[in-house]
């Protein structure tokens, strides 16, 4: 979860890092013991991001990053 959180934190700061961070997150997913293990850690890391009451640019960047990650085919 800490590695996923670090990747999301870096993706939050700028759109310029998204391609590199997509590769890192895909690598973490492929090295995960099982898809359900990765998804559990990923969803637990994402949950606090949606506990905000106003629209933030950093939250928009994370949502964009996560949607791009979800659209990337698993190797």
mmCIF file of the N, C-alpha and C atoms, coordinates in Angstrom:
data_MODEL
# 
_entry.id   MODEL 
# 
loop_
_atom_site.group_PDB 
_atom_site.id 
_atom_site.type_symbol 
_atom_site.label_atom_id 
_atom_site.label_alt_id 
_atom_site.label_comp_id 
_atom_site.label_asym_id 
_atom_site.label_entity_id 
_atom_site.label_seq_id 
_atom_site.pdbx_PDB_ins_code 
_atom_site.Cartn_x 
_atom_site.Cartn_y 
_atom_site.Cartn_z 
_atom_site.occupancy 
_atom_site.B_iso_or_equiv 
_atom_site.pdbx_formal_charge 
_atom_site.auth_seq_id 
_atom_site.auth_comp_id 
_atom_site.auth_asym_id 
_atom_site.auth_atom_id 
_atom_site.pdbx_PDB_model_num 
ATOM 1   N N  . UNK A 1 1  ? 0.826   -1.201  0.000   1.00 0.00 ? 1  UNK A N  1 
ATOM 2   C CA . UNK A 1 1  ? 0.000   0.000   0.000   1.00 0.00 ? 1  UNK A CA 1 
ATOM 3   C C  . UNK A 1 1  ? 0.863   1.256   0.000   1.00 0.00 ? 1  UNK A C  1 
ATOM 4   N N  . UNK A 1 2  ? 2.006   1.199   0.678   1.00 0.00 ? 2  UNK A N  1 
ATOM 5   C CA . UNK A 1 2  ? 2.863   2.380   0.737   1.00 0.00 ? 2  UNK A CA 1 
ATOM 6   C C  . UNK A 1 2  ? 3.431   2.741   -0.638  1.00 0.00 ? 2  UNK A C  1 
ATOM 7   N N  . UNK A 1 3  ? 3.783   1.732   -1.418  1.00 0.00 ? 3  UNK A N  1 
ATOM 8   C CA . UNK A 1 3  ? 4.305   2.003   -2.757  1.00 0.00 ? 3  UNK A CA 1 
ATOM 9   C C  . UNK A 1 3  ? 3.214   2.598   -3.649  1.00 0.00 ? 3  UNK A C  1 
ATOM 10  N N  . UNK A 1 4  ? 2.014   2.074   -3.532  1.00 0.00 ? 4  UNK A N  1 
ATOM 11  C CA . UNK A 1 4  ? 0.888   2.597   -4.311  1.00 0.00 ? 4  UNK A CA 1 
ATOM 12  C C  . UNK A 1 4  ? 0.602   4.039   -3.897  1.00 0.00 ? 4  UNK A C  1 
ATOM 13  N N  . UNK A 1 5  ? 0.623   4.289   -2.595  1.00 0.00 ? 5  UNK A N  1 
ATOM 14  C CA . UNK A 1 5  ? 0.374   5.650   -2.092  1.00 0.00 ? 5  UNK A CA 1 
ATOM 15  C C  . UNK A 1 5  ? 1.432   6.620   -2.593  1.00 0.00 ? 5  UNK A C  1 
ATOM 16  N N  . UNK A 1 6  ? 2.677   6.185   -2.630  1.00 0.00 ? 6  UNK A N  1 
ATOM 17  C CA . UNK A 1 6  ? 3.752   7.058   -3.116  1.00 0.00 ? 6  UNK A CA 1 
ATOM 18  C C  . UNK A 1 6  ? 3.562   7.380   -4.598  1.00 0.00 ? 6  UNK A C  1 
ATOM 19  N N  . UNK A 1 7  ? 3.154   6.393   -5.378  1.00 0.00 ? 7  UNK A N  1 
ATOM 20  C CA . UNK A 1 7  ? 2.920   6.614   -6.806  1.00 0.00 ? 7  UNK A CA 1 
ATOM 21  C C  . UNK A 1 7  ? 1.756   7.586   -7.010  1.00 0.00 ? 7  UNK A C  1 
ATOM 22  N N  . UNK A 1 8  ? 0.671   7.387   -6.269  1.00 0.00 ? 8  UNK A N  1 
ATOM 23  C CA . UNK A 1 8  ? -0.478  8.291   -6.395  1.00 0.00 ? 8  UNK A CA 1 
ATOM 24  C C  . UNK A 1 8  ? -0.129  9.704   -5.943  1.00 0.00 ? 8  UNK A C  1 
ATOM 25  N N  . UNK A 1 9  ? 0.701   9.818   -4.924  1.00 0.00 ? 9  UNK A N  1 
ATOM 26  C CA . UNK A 1 9  ? 1.104   11.136  -4.441  1.00 0.00 ? 9  UNK A CA 1 
ATOM 27  C C  . UNK A 1 9  ? 1.911   11.878  -5.501  1.00 0.00 ? 9  UNK A C  1 
ATOM 28  N N  . UNK A 1 10 ? 2.795   11.159  -6.182  1.00 0.00 ? 10 UNK A N  1 
ATOM 29  C CA . UNK A 1 10 ? 3.581   11.796  -7.239  1.00 0.00 ? 10 UNK A CA 1 
ATOM 30  C C  . UNK A 1 10 ? 2.711   12.127  -8.450  1.00 0.00 ? 10 UNK A C  1 
ATOM 31  N N  . UNK A 1 11 ? 1.732   11.276  -8.745  1.00 0.00 ? 11 UNK A N  1 
ATOM 32  C CA . UNK A 1 11 ? 0.827   11.549  -9.866  1.00 0.00 ? 11 UNK A CA 1 
ATOM 33  C C  . UNK A 1 11 ? -0.074  12.738  -9.561  1.00 0.00 ? 11 UNK A C  1 
ATOM 34  N N  . UNK A 1 12 ? -0.324  12.982  -8.291  1.00 0.00 ? 12 UNK A N  1 
ATOM 35  C CA . UNK A 1 12 ? -1.177  14.092  -7.854  1.00 0.00 ? 12 UNK A CA 1 
ATOM 36  C C  . UNK A 1 12 ? -0.546  15.444  -8.172  1.00 0.00 ? 12 UNK A C  1 
ATOM 37  N N  . UNK A 1 13 ? 0.772   15.489  -8.181  1.00 0.00 ? 13 UNK A N  1 
ATOM 38  C CA . UNK A 1 13 ? 1.445   16.781  -8.315  1.00 0.00 ? 13 UNK A CA 1 
ATOM 39  C C  . UNK A 1 13 ? 1.479   17.325  -9.743  1.00 0.00 ? 13 UNK A C  1 
ATOM 40  N N  . UNK A 1 14 ? 1.506   16.415  -10.748 1.00 0.00 ? 14 UNK A N  1 
ATOM 41  C CA . UNK A 1 14 ? 1.645   16.909  -12.111 1.00 0.00 ? 14 UNK A CA 1 
ATOM 42  C C  . UNK A 1 14 ? 1.208   15.857  -13.123 1.00 0.00 ? 14 UNK A C  1 
ATOM 43  N N  . UNK A 1 15 ? 0.599   16.313  -14.208 1.00 0.00 ? 15 UNK A N  1 
ATOM 44  C CA . UNK A 1 15 ? 0.242   15.415  -15.300 1.00 0.00 ? 15 UNK A CA 1 
ATOM 45  C C  . UNK A 1 15 ? 1.498   14.879  -16.007 1.00 0.00 ? 15 UNK A C  1 
ATOM 46  N N  . UNK A 1 16 ? 2.593   15.610  -15.924 1.00 0.00 ? 16 UNK A N  1 
ATOM 47  C CA . UNK A 1 16 ? 3.825   15.229  -16.620 1.00 0.00 ? 16 UNK A CA 1 
ATOM 48  C C  . UNK A 1 16 ? 4.385   13.899  -16.130 1.00 0.00 ? 16 UNK A C  1 
ATOM 49  N N  . UNK A 1 17 ? 4.087   13.508  -14.916 1.00 0.00 ? 17 UNK A N  1 
ATOM 50  C CA . UNK A 1 17 ? 4.623   12.259  -14.363 1.00 0.00 ? 17 UNK A CA 1 
ATOM 51  C C  . UNK A 1 17 ? 3.738   11.051  -14.639 1.00 0.00 ? 17 UNK A C  1 
ATOM 52  N N  . UNK A 1 18 ? 2.568   11.252  -15.211 1.00 0.00 ? 18 UNK A N  1 
ATOM 53  C CA . UNK A 1 18 ? 1.597   10.174  -15.331 1.00 0.00 ? 18 UNK A CA 1 
ATOM 54  C C  . UNK A 1 18 ? 2.099   8.967   -16.132 1.00 0.00 ? 18 UNK A C  1 
ATOM 55  N N  . UNK A 1 19 ? 2.734   9.177   -17.268 1.00 0.00 ? 19 UNK A N  1 
ATOM 56  C CA . UNK A 1 19 ? 3.191   8.038   -18.070 1.00 0.00 ? 19 UNK A CA 1 
ATOM 57  C C  . UNK A 1 19 ? 4.192   7.182   -17.301 1.00 0.00 ? 19 UNK A C  1 
ATOM 58  N N  . UNK A 1 20 ? 5.137   7.810   -16.642 1.00 0.00 ? 20 UNK A N  1 
ATOM 59  C CA . UNK A 1 20 ? 6.138   7.076   -15.872 1.00 0.00 ? 20 UNK A CA 1 
ATOM 60  C C  . UNK A 1 20 ? 5.496   6.348   -14.703 1.00 0.00 ? 20 UNK A C  1 
ATOM 61  N N  . UNK A 1 21 ? 4.569   7.015   -14.033 1.00 0.00 ? 21 UNK A N  1 
ATOM 62  C CA . UNK A 1 21 ? 3.901   6.406   -12.876 1.00 0.00 ? 21 UNK A CA 1 
ATOM 63  C C  . UNK A 1 21 ? 2.945   5.291   -13.296 1.00 0.00 ? 21 UNK A C  1 
ATOM 64  N N  . UNK A 1 22 ? 2.359   5.393   -14.497 1.00 0.00 ? 22 UNK A N  1 
ATOM 65  C CA . UNK A 1 22 ? 1.530   4.301   -15.009 1.00 0.00 ? 22 UNK A CA 1 
ATOM 66  C C  . UNK A 1 22 ? 2.367   3.038   -15.182 1.00 0.00 ? 22 UNK A C  1 
ATOM 67  N N  . UNK A 1 23 ? 3.575   3.201   -15.688 1.00 0.00 ? 23 UNK A N  1 
ATOM 68  C CA . UNK A 1 23 ? 4.472   2.057   -15.851 1.00 0.00 ? 23 UNK A CA 1 
ATOM 69  C C  . UNK A 1 23 ? 4.846   1.460   -14.495 1.00 0.00 ? 23 UNK A C  1 
ATOM 70  N N  . UNK A 1 24 ? 5.132   2.314   -13.520 1.00 0.00 ? 24 UNK A N  1 
ATOM 71  C CA . UNK A 1 24 ? 5.489   1.826   -12.188 1.00 0.00 ? 24 UNK A CA 1 
ATOM 72  C C  . UNK A 1 24 ? 4.333   1.083   -11.536 1.00 0.00 ? 24 UNK A C  1 
ATOM 73  N N  . UNK A 1 25 ? 3.134   1.617   -11.660 1.00 0.00 ? 25 UNK A N  1 
ATOM 74  C CA . UNK A 1 25 ? 1.969   0.981   -11.050 1.00 0.00 ? 25 UNK A CA 1 
ATOM 75  C C  . UNK A 1 25 ? 1.631   -0.335  -11.769 1.00 0.00 ? 25 UNK A C  1 
ATOM 76  N N  . UNK A 1 26 ? 1.802   -0.370  -13.078 1.00 0.00 ? 26 UNK A N  1 
ATOM 77  C CA . UNK A 1 26 ? 1.588   -1.611  -13.820 1.00 0.00 ? 26 UNK A CA 1 
ATOM 78  C C  . UNK A 1 26 ? 2.602   -2.669  -13.406 1.00 0.00 ? 26 UNK A C  1 
ATOM 79  N N  . UNK A 1 27 ? 3.829   -2.258  -13.163 1.00 0.00 ? 27 UNK A N  1 
ATOM 80  C CA . UNK A 1 27 ? 4.858   -3.191  -12.697 1.00 0.00 ? 27 UNK A CA 1 
ATOM 81  C C  . UNK A 1 27 ? 4.500   -3.745  -11.320 1.00 0.00 ? 27 UNK A C  1 
ATOM 82  N N  . UNK A 1 28 ? 4.017   -2.880  -10.436 1.00 0.00 ? 28 UNK A N  1 
ATOM 83  C CA . UNK A 1 28 ? 3.574   -3.352  -9.120  1.00 0.00 ? 28 UNK A CA 1 
ATOM 84  C C  . UNK A 1 28 ? 2.429   -4.353  -9.263  1.00 0.00 ? 28 UNK A C  1 
ATOM 85  N N  . UNK A 1 29 ? 1.497   -4.068  -10.155 1.00 0.00 ? 29 UNK A N  1 
ATOM 86  C CA . UNK A 1 29 ? 0.373   -4.971  -10.369 1.00 0.00 ? 29 UNK A CA 1 
ATOM 87  C C  . UNK A 1 29 ? 0.858   -6.326  -10.880 1.00 0.00 ? 29 UNK A C  1 
ATOM 88  N N  . UNK A 1 30 ? 1.819   -6.318  -11.796 1.00 0.00 ? 30 UNK A N  1 
ATOM 89  C CA . UNK A 1 30 ? 2.303   -7.578  -12.356 1.00 0.00 ? 30 UNK A CA 1 
ATOM 90  C C  . UNK A 1 30 ? 3.117   -8.383  -11.343 1.00 0.00 ? 30 UNK A C  1 
ATOM 91  N N  . UNK A 1 31 ? 3.764   -7.717  -10.393 1.00 0.00 ? 31 UNK A N  1 
ATOM 92  C CA . UNK A 1 31 ? 4.555   -8.410  -9.369  1.00 0.00 ? 31 UNK A CA 1 
ATOM 93  C C  . UNK A 1 31 ? 3.726   -8.820  -8.159  1.00 0.00 ? 31 UNK A C  1 
ATOM 94  N N  . UNK A 1 32 ? 2.485   -8.413  -8.133  1.00 0.00 ? 32 UNK A N  1 
ATOM 95  C CA . UNK A 1 32 ? 1.601   -8.747  -7.015  1.00 0.00 ? 32 UNK A CA 1 
ATOM 96  C C  . UNK A 1 32 ? 1.330   -10.250 -6.989  1.00 0.00 ? 32 UNK A C  1 
ATOM 97  N N  . UNK A 1 33 ? 1.217   -10.832 -5.782  1.00 0.00 ? 33 UNK A N  1 
ATOM 98  C CA . UNK A 1 33 ? 0.955   -12.275 -5.680  1.00 0.00 ? 33 UNK A CA 1 
ATOM 99  C C  . UNK A 1 33 ? -0.343  -12.702 -6.367  1.00 0.00 ? 33 UNK A C  1 
ATOM 100 N N  . UNK A 1 34 ? -1.339  -11.848 -6.351  1.00 0.00 ? 34 UNK A N  1 
ATOM 101 C CA . UNK A 1 34 ? -2.601  -12.153 -7.030  1.00 0.00 ? 34 UNK A CA 1 
ATOM 102 C C  . UNK A 1 34 ? -3.295  -10.840 -7.384  1.00 0.00 ? 34 UNK A C  1 
ATOM 103 N N  . UNK A 1 35 ? -4.157  -10.880 -8.392  1.00 0.00 ? 35 UNK A N  1 
ATOM 104 C CA . UNK A 1 35 ? -4.888  -9.659  -8.762  1.00 0.00 ? 35 UNK A CA 1 
ATOM 105 C C  . UNK A 1 35 ? -5.751  -9.127  -7.613  1.00 0.00 ? 35 UNK A C  1 
ATOM 106 N N  . UNK A 1 36 ? -6.337  -10.022 -6.831  1.00 0.00 ? 36 UNK A N  1 
ATOM 107 C CA . UNK A 1 36 ? -7.179  -9.567  -5.723  1.00 0.00 ? 36 UNK A CA 1 
ATOM 108 C C  . UNK A 1 36 ? -6.353  -8.896  -4.631  1.00 0.00 ? 36 UNK A C  1 
ATOM 109 N N  . UNK A 1 37 ? -5.121  -9.345  -4.443  1.00 0.00 ? 37 UNK A N  1 
ATOM 110 C CA . UNK A 1 37 ? -4.232  -8.716  -3.449  1.00 0.00 ? 37 UNK A CA 1 
ATOM 111 C C  . UNK A 1 37 ? -3.912  -7.286  -3.870  1.00 0.00 ? 37 UNK A C  1 
ATOM 112 N N  . UNK A 1 38 ? -3.579  -7.106  -5.147  1.00 0.00 ? 38 UNK A N  1 
ATOM 113 C CA . UNK A 1 38 ? -3.285  -5.766  -5.652  1.00 0.00 ? 38 UNK A CA 1 
ATOM 114 C C  . UNK A 1 38 ? -4.519  -4.873  -5.565  1.00 0.00 ? 38 UNK A C  1 
ATOM 115 N N  . UNK A 1 39 ? -5.672  -5.391  -6.016  1.00 0.00 ? 39 UNK A N  1 
ATOM 116 C CA . UNK A 1 39 ? -6.890  -4.577  -6.016  1.00 0.00 ? 39 UNK A CA 1 
ATOM 117 C C  . UNK A 1 39 ? -7.273  -4.153  -4.600  1.00 0.00 ? 39 UNK A C  1 
ATOM 118 N N  . UNK A 1 40 ? -7.102  -5.036  -3.644  1.00 0.00 ? 40 UNK A N  1 
ATOM 119 C CA . UNK A 1 40 ? -7.426  -4.705  -2.253  1.00 0.00 ? 40 UNK A CA 1 
ATOM 120 C C  . UNK A 1 40 ? -6.566  -3.543  -1.759  1.00 0.00 ? 40 UNK A C  1 
ATOM 121 N N  . UNK A 1 41 ? -5.262  -3.648  -1.987  1.00 0.00 ? 41 UNK A N  1 
ATOM 122 C CA . UNK A 1 41 ? -4.349  -2.578  -1.560  1.00 0.00 ? 41 UNK A CA 1 
ATOM 123 C C  . UNK A 1 41 ? -4.623  -1.287  -2.328  1.00 0.00 ? 41 UNK A C  1 
ATOM 124 N N  . UNK A 1 42 ? -4.902  -1.404  -3.625  1.00 0.00 ? 42 UNK A N  1 
ATOM 125 C CA . UNK A 1 42 ? -5.166  -0.237  -4.466  1.00 0.00 ? 42 UNK A CA 1 
ATOM 126 C C  . UNK A 1 42 ? -6.428  0.483   -4.013  1.00 0.00 ? 42 UNK A C  1 
ATOM 127 N N  . UNK A 1 43 ? -7.495  -0.262  -3.760  1.00 0.00 ? 43 UNK A N  1 
ATOM 128 C CA . UNK A 1 43 ? -8.758  0.363   -3.354  1.00 0.00 ? 43 UNK A CA 1 
ATOM 129 C C  . UNK A 1 43 ? -8.663  0.966   -1.951  1.00 0.00 ? 43 UNK A C  1 
ATOM 130 N N  . UNK A 1 44 ? -7.926  0.339   -1.050  1.00 0.00 ? 44 UNK A N  1 
ATOM 131 C CA . UNK A 1 44 ? -7.742  0.903   0.293   1.00 0.00 ? 44 UNK A CA 1 
ATOM 132 C C  . UNK A 1 44 ? -6.937  2.201   0.233   1.00 0.00 ? 44 UNK A C  1 
ATOM 133 N N  . UNK A 1 45 ? -6.023  2.276   -0.706  1.00 0.00 ? 45 UNK A N  1 
ATOM 134 C CA . UNK A 1 45 ? -5.220  3.493   -0.871  1.00 0.00 ? 45 UNK A CA 1 
ATOM 135 C C  . UNK A 1 45 ? -6.047  4.611   -1.486  1.00 0.00 ? 45 UNK A C  1 
ATOM 136 N N  . UNK A 1 46 ? -6.957  4.272   -2.384  1.00 0.00 ? 46 UNK A N  1 
ATOM 137 C CA . UNK A 1 46 ? -7.772  5.281   -3.064  1.00 0.00 ? 46 UNK A CA 1 
ATOM 138 C C  . UNK A 1 46 ? -8.896  5.850   -2.201  1.00 0.00 ? 46 UNK A C  1 
ATOM 139 N N  . UNK A 1 47 ? -9.434  5.067   -1.310  1.00 0.00 ? 47 UNK A N  1 
ATOM 140 C CA . UNK A 1 47 ? -10.616 5.465   -0.541  1.00 0.00 ? 47 UNK A CA 1 
ATOM 141 C C  . UNK A 1 47 ? -10.481 6.837   0.130   1.00 0.00 ? 47 UNK A C  1 
ATOM 142 N N  . UNK A 1 48 ? -9.379  7.147   0.830   1.00 0.00 ? 48 UNK A N  1 
ATOM 143 C CA . UNK A 1 48 ? -9.284  8.474   1.476   1.00 0.00 ? 48 UNK A CA 1 
ATOM 144 C C  . UNK A 1 48 ? -9.275  9.647   0.497   1.00 0.00 ? 48 UNK A C  1 
ATOM 145 N N  . UNK A 1 49 ? -8.911  9.385   -0.753  1.00 0.00 ? 49 UNK A N  1 
ATOM 146 C CA . UNK A 1 49 ? -8.863  10.477  -1.732  1.00 0.00 ? 49 UNK A CA 1 
ATOM 147 C C  . UNK A 1 49 ? -10.236 11.032  -2.063  1.00 0.00 ? 49 UNK A C  1 
ATOM 148 N N  . UNK A 1 50 ? -11.269 10.237  -1.821  1.00 0.00 ? 50 UNK A N  1 
ATOM 149 C CA . UNK A 1 50 ? -12.612 10.670  -2.167  1.00 0.00 ? 50 UNK A CA 1 
ATOM 150 C C  . UNK A 1 50 ? -13.364 11.264  -0.984  1.00 0.00 ? 50 UNK A C  1 
ATOM 151 N N  . UNK A 1 51 ? -12.647 11.575  0.064   1.00 0.00 ? 51 UNK A N  1 
ATOM 152 C CA . UNK A 1 51 ? -13.257 12.183  1.243   1.00 0.00 ? 51 UNK A CA 1 
ATOM 153 C C  . UNK A 1 51 ? -12.937 13.680  1.263   1.00 0.00 ? 51 UNK A C  1 
ATOM 154 N N  . UNK A 1 52 ? -13.356 14.372  0.220   1.00 0.00 ? 52 UNK A N  1 
ATOM 155 C CA . UNK A 1 52 ? -13.152 15.817  0.160   1.00 0.00 ? 52 UNK A CA 1 
ATOM 156 C C  . UNK A 1 52 ? -14.465 16.474  -0.228  1.00 0.00 ? 52 UNK A C  1 
ATOM 157 N N  . UNK A 1 53 ? -14.607 17.724  0.152   1.00 0.00 ? 53 UNK A N  1 
ATOM 158 C CA . UNK A 1 53 ? -15.888 18.413  -0.035  1.00 0.00 ? 53 UNK A CA 1 
ATOM 159 C C  . UNK A 1 53 ? -15.858 19.462  -1.141  1.00 0.00 ? 53 UNK A C  1 
ATOM 160 N N  . UNK A 1 54 ? -14.690 19.719  -1.670  1.00 0.00 ? 54 UNK A N  1 
ATOM 161 C CA . UNK A 1 54 ? -14.624 20.682  -2.768  1.00 0.00 ? 54 UNK A CA 1 
ATOM 162 C C  . UNK A 1 54 ? -13.730 20.107  -3.865  1.00 0.00 ? 54 UNK A C  1 
ATOM 163 N N  . UNK A 1 55 ? -13.844 20.678  -5.026  1.00 0.00 ? 55 UNK A N  1 
ATOM 164 C CA . UNK A 1 55 ? -13.073 20.197  -6.163  1.00 0.00 ? 55 UNK A CA 1 
ATOM 165 C C  . UNK A 1 55 ? -11.654 20.759  -6.085  1.00 0.00 ? 55 UNK A C  1 
ATOM 166 N N  . UNK A 1 56 ? -10.682 19.852  -6.135  1.00 0.00 ? 56 UNK A N  1 
ATOM 167 C CA . UNK A 1 56 ? -9.281  20.242  -6.077  1.00 0.00 ? 56 UNK A CA 1 
ATOM 168 C C  . UNK A 1 56 ? -8.573  19.787  -7.345  1.00 0.00 ? 56 UNK A C  1 
ATOM 169 N N  . UNK A 1 57 ? -7.632  20.590  -7.811  1.00 0.00 ? 57 UNK A N  1 
ATOM 170 C CA . UNK A 1 57 ? -6.881  20.228  -9.008  1.00 0.00 ? 57 UNK A CA 1 
ATOM 171 C C  . UNK A 1 57 ? -6.088  18.946  -8.785  1.00 0.00 ? 57 UNK A C  1 
ATOM 172 N N  . UNK A 1 58 ? -5.527  18.781  -7.602  1.00 0.00 ? 58 UNK A N  1 
ATOM 173 C CA . UNK A 1 58 ? -4.743  17.576  -7.322  1.00 0.00 ? 58 UNK A CA 1 
ATOM 174 C C  . UNK A 1 58 ? -5.627  16.330  -7.346  1.00 0.00 ? 58 UNK A C  1 
ATOM 175 N N  . UNK A 1 59 ? -6.846  16.435  -6.844  1.00 0.00 ? 59 UNK A N  1 
ATOM 176 C CA . UNK A 1 59 ? -7.777  15.298  -6.875  1.00 0.00 ? 59 UNK A CA 1 
ATOM 177 C C  . UNK A 1 59 ? -8.174  14.980  -8.318  1.00 0.00 ? 59 UNK A C  1 
ATOM 178 N N  . UNK A 1 60 ? -8.359  16.003  -9.138  1.00 0.00 ? 60 UNK A N  1 
ATOM 179 C CA . UNK A 1 60 ? -8.673  15.792  -10.559 1.00 0.00 ? 60 UNK A CA 1 
ATOM 180 C C  . UNK A 1 60 ? -7.540  15.050  -11.261 1.00 0.00 ? 60 UNK A C  1 
ATOM 181 N N  . UNK A 1 61 ? -6.296  15.390  -10.913 1.00 0.00 ? 61 UNK A N  1 
ATOM 182 C CA . UNK A 1 61 ? -5.149  14.713  -11.518 1.00 0.00 ? 61 UNK A CA 1 
ATOM 183 C C  . UNK A 1 61 ? -5.106  13.242  -11.111 1.00 0.00 ? 61 UNK A C  1 
ATOM 184 N N  . UNK A 1 62 ? -5.422  12.943  -9.857  1.00 0.00 ? 62 UNK A N  1 
ATOM 185 C CA . UNK A 1 62 ? -5.424  11.551  -9.399  1.00 0.00 ? 62 UNK A CA 1 
ATOM 186 C C  . UNK A 1 62 ? -6.547  10.773  -10.086 1.00 0.00 ? 62 UNK A C  1 
ATOM 187 N N  . UNK A 1 63 ? -7.712  11.362  -10.201 1.00 0.00 ? 63 UNK A N  1 
ATOM 188 C CA . UNK A 1 63 ? -8.825  10.690  -10.874 1.00 0.00 ? 63 UNK A CA 1 
ATOM 189 C C  . UNK A 1 63 ? -8.463  10.420  -12.332 1.00 0.00 ? 63 UNK A C  1 
ATOM 190 N N  . UNK A 1 64 ? -7.846  11.365  -12.995 1.00 0.00 ? 64 UNK A N  1 
ATOM 191 C CA . UNK A 1 64 ? -7.405  11.175  -14.373 1.00 0.00 ? 64 UNK A CA 1 
ATOM 192 C C  . UNK A 1 64 ? -6.372  10.052  -14.456 1.00 0.00 ? 64 UNK A C  1 
ATOM 193 N N  . UNK A 1 65 ? -5.433  10.036  -13.514 1.00 0.00 ? 65 UNK A N  1 
ATOM 194 C CA . UNK A 1 65 ? -4.396  9.005   -13.482 1.00 0.00 ? 65 UNK A CA 1 
ATOM 195 C C  . UNK A 1 65 ? -5.010  7.622   -13.288 1.00 0.00 ? 65 UNK A C  1 
ATOM 196 N N  . UNK A 1 66 ? -5.930  7.499   -12.341 1.00 0.00 ? 66 UNK A N  1 
ATOM 197 C CA . UNK A 1 66 ? -6.561  6.214   -12.046 1.00 0.00 ? 66 UNK A CA 1 
ATOM 198 C C  . UNK A 1 66 ? -7.397  5.743   -13.241 1.00 0.00 ? 66 UNK A C  1 
ATOM 199 N N  . UNK A 1 67 ? -8.082  6.649   -13.903 1.00 0.00 ? 67 UNK A N  1 
ATOM 200 C CA . UNK A 1 67 ? -8.868  6.242   -15.074 1.00 0.00 ? 67 UNK A CA 1 
ATOM 201 C C  . UNK A 1 67 ? -7.956  5.775   -16.198 1.00 0.00 ? 67 UNK A C  1 
ATOM 202 N N  . UNK A 1 68 ? -6.819  6.430   -16.377 1.00 0.00 ? 68 UNK A N  1 
ATOM 203 C CA . UNK A 1 68 ? -5.853  5.977   -17.379 1.00 0.00 ? 68 UNK A CA 1 
ATOM 204 C C  . UNK A 1 68 ? -5.283  4.612   -17.014 1.00 0.00 ? 68 UNK A C  1 
ATOM 205 N N  . UNK A 1 69 ? -5.000  4.405   -15.731 1.00 0.00 ? 69 UNK A N  1 
ATOM 206 C CA . UNK A 1 69 ? -4.486  3.123   -15.280 1.00 0.00 ? 69 UNK A CA 1 
ATOM 207 C C  . UNK A 1 69 ? -5.508  2.017   -15.508 1.00 0.00 ? 69 UNK A C  1 
ATOM 208 N N  . UNK A 1 70 ? -6.756  2.306   -15.246 1.00 0.00 ? 70 UNK A N  1 
ATOM 209 C CA . UNK A 1 70 ? -7.805  1.295   -15.437 1.00 0.00 ? 70 UNK A CA 1 
ATOM 210 C C  . UNK A 1 70 ? -7.968  0.943   -16.915 1.00 0.00 ? 70 UNK A C  1 
ATOM 211 N N  . UNK A 1 71 ? -7.657  1.872   -17.791 1.00 0.00 ? 71 UNK A N  1 
ATOM 212 C CA . UNK A 1 71 ? -7.809  1.631   -19.222 1.00 0.00 ? 71 UNK A CA 1 
ATOM 213 C C  . UNK A 1 71 ? -6.607  0.901   -19.830 1.00 0.00 ? 71 UNK A C  1 
ATOM 214 N N  . UNK A 1 72 ? -5.483  0.850   -19.112 1.00 0.00 ? 72 UNK A N  1 
ATOM 215 C CA . UNK A 1 72 ? -4.288  0.189   -19.614 1.00 0.00 ? 72 UNK A CA 1 
ATOM 216 C C  . UNK A 1 72 ? -4.471  -1.320  -19.507 1.00 0.00 ? 72 UNK A C  1 
ATOM 217 N N  . UNK A 1 73 ? -4.191  -2.005  -20.591 1.00 0.00 ? 73 UNK A N  1 
ATOM 218 C CA . UNK A 1 73 ? -4.320  -3.464  -20.605 1.00 0.00 ? 73 UNK A CA 1 
ATOM 219 C C  . UNK A 1 73 ? -3.213  -4.081  -19.749 1.00 0.00 ? 73 UNK A C  1 
ATOM 220 N N  . UNK A 1 74 ? -3.579  -5.132  -19.015 1.00 0.00 ? 74 UNK A N  1 
ATOM 221 C CA . UNK A 1 74 ? -2.608  -5.866  -18.207 1.00 0.00 ? 74 UNK A CA 1 
ATOM 222 C C  . UNK A 1 74 ? -1.828  -6.802  -19.128 1.00 0.00 ? 74 UNK A C  1 
ATOM 223 N N  . UNK A 1 75 ? -0.507  -6.766  -19.011 1.00 0.00 ? 75 UNK A N  1 
ATOM 224 C CA . UNK A 1 75 ? 0.340   -7.599  -19.891 1.00 0.00 ? 75 UNK A CA 1 
ATOM 225 C C  . UNK A 1 75 ? 0.193   -9.066  -19.595 1.00 0.00 ? 75 UNK A C  1 
# 
